Amino acid sequence: MPPDSTTLAAADQARAVVLQMMAERGRGVVLVGAARIDLALEHLFFVLKP
């Protein structure tokens, strides 16, 4: 089964955050990025929950 649009959107957001963190290399950016990834994963798990 191919991923749905919500799953793809969450993956794209997570990738964008990681790329931003790598580009800026700042501690605050890492913490904010981790929080955003956590929120995206929480949303993804909620969507995929049976």
C-alpha positions, 0 to 999 in steps of 0.5 A: 500500500503506498503512503497517503498524502498525510504521511508524505507531508509529514515526511517532507516536513521532517526532511525540511527540518533536518536540512535546516538543522544541518544548514544552521548548526545551532543548538536552538535550531536543533531543539526547535527542530526536534520538537517539530519532528516530534510533533510531526511523528505524533501526528503521523502516529495518530493518523496511522493508528487503527 
